């Protein structure tokens, strides 16, 4: 009895060759733009001590309380596959004293993350983000550069119909007062709230503002607005962010209920959504986290960043998978030609010419068919006669013209072709 084949885990995806060049092109675009803005790449481990997330992201957040892949290893350490990257990057920033070496650190990443969410289109259990984190400046021009960089990448990728939603959730002092105000406002409506919102009422009341329920949205219509709880400094900071955005002609929508689902945020928060996506329409989310480094045991250091979901970027963009076909296919007739074939292939590759040959010792007809199927521009044919007189036949597969040249001239000849 044959066994049924093992399948991938729910919520994970294989990126097959018919999609992988879209990923590579996207990564290349991101890397180029990061270079232009002066951001350096940081790579952190796939798993961290669980405290990085419980302390950094917050015990009461959905990510930490419900979605982490955590385990205790054989040595008794509590570990977690990273569900986000801001806390690990802050951990690394502290551990390696990056703040001592440079007063400003502008970092970026492209990485895989893990959250045990309910999978649907645009929402996976292993997904990928690119993102940036800037440590060292609390000034609004930093916030605006971070937002401008995100927009720059999305425009370069050809994304249209984007909306930037912007808010400030103020300093911790403002947030505490606002939290109490929201609780007081919702107290008379407590029984009308869903179970999730009732739980949030006690643990994380600001998250109720994120509700998708029309009934709860109706109740929240008259809820207090966070802007009434900003300190003077919070207000000035936000006004400057808005003015600078206007100055560089980036449109935004004020979104007073945008609190974001992670506890480290202070002041500026933002999300960019795409009309080209369905329910999971957030392309990217980010904000300022001036208290995070201190919370993880470092010196007080302001920070701001964002992360964008790569699967969602690819869903929203219409880029093609540009297959980079091989250029040369070497056709060999008879087993004696094998050493010459493999040697020639190696030489062509060392001249950066994309080359393949027949591994199955097929008939010449089958090999020519394969050369066409692979999209090769030229076939180099080596038979017993060619082997004897140290020559090859070069066939242009688009015109079927062919000519015989000596083996030692192949490299030079190839360089003269429009490959
Ligand atoms: P986040 O809002 O949790 O923020 O995630 C950022 C983006 O990652 C989302 O807008 C979405 O595009 C993508 N994303 C999140 N979860 C999934 C999923 N299950 N499947 C597919 N895509 C997903 C953060 O992670 C923060 N660390 C962002 C940040 C950086 N804030 C400051 N710096």
Boltz pocket constraint, residues with backbone or C-beta under 6 A from the ligand:
constraints:
  - pocket:
      binder: B
      contacts: [[A, 83], [A, 84], [A, 85], [A, 86], [A, 115], [A, 117], [A, 122], [A, 123], [A, 124], [A, 125], [A, 126], [A, 127], [A, 128], [A, 129], [A, 131], [A, 132], [A, 133], [A, 262], [A, 272], [A, 282], [A, 283], [A, 284], [A, 285], [A, 286], [A, 287], [A, 288], [A, 304], [A, 305], [A, 306], [A, 307], [A, 308], [A, 309], [A, 310], [A, 311], [A, 312]]
      max_distance: 6.0
